[in-house]
C-alpha cells in the first residue's frame, strides 16, 4: 500500500499542510454464513460517561475492536491511549451523536453502550432515520448489575456477539 504524503501549500503569510492517504482497501464480504471463524469485521465500541471501564475491557475485546471511552472533564481533544482504546471529550449528548455518525462510516459495526435512556432512544431513532444498519445500541444502566465485574462480563458478551 502507498505511504501517506504531506502536501504543503504556500498561501502568503500562511502555509497549508495536507496529508494525503490512499483509500482503505475494501475486502469483498463473504456470503452469509460463510464468514471465517472469529470474523466479524472491525468494531467500534462507544462507552458513555457512566461506563468508565475502557481500560478494563481493552485487553479482553476481540481483535479489530476499538473502544471509544467518553471523558467529560479534563480532556479537550481525542487521545489514542493504545491501538484498542481511545478517549474522547464530551460536553453533551451531541458529541456522542457526532462520534457515532463518524464511526459508522469507518467501522463495519458500531456498538454504543449507555446508561442514559434518552440518549439510547435518540441514537436509535437518528441512526434508523439516516439508514445506518451497522449501529447497535445497548441500554446498560450500571445500577442494574449486582457488581462491576458482572457488568464487565455482560458488556464483553455483547461485544463478542456484535
Beta strands, then each sheet from edge to edge (+ up, - down):
strand 1: 5-11
strand 2: 14-20
strand 3: 43-47
strand 4: 65-71
strand 5: 79-80
strand 6: 85-89
strand 7: 109-114
strand 8: 135-139
sheet 1: 1+ 2-
sheet 2: 5+ 6- 4- 3- 7- 8-
end
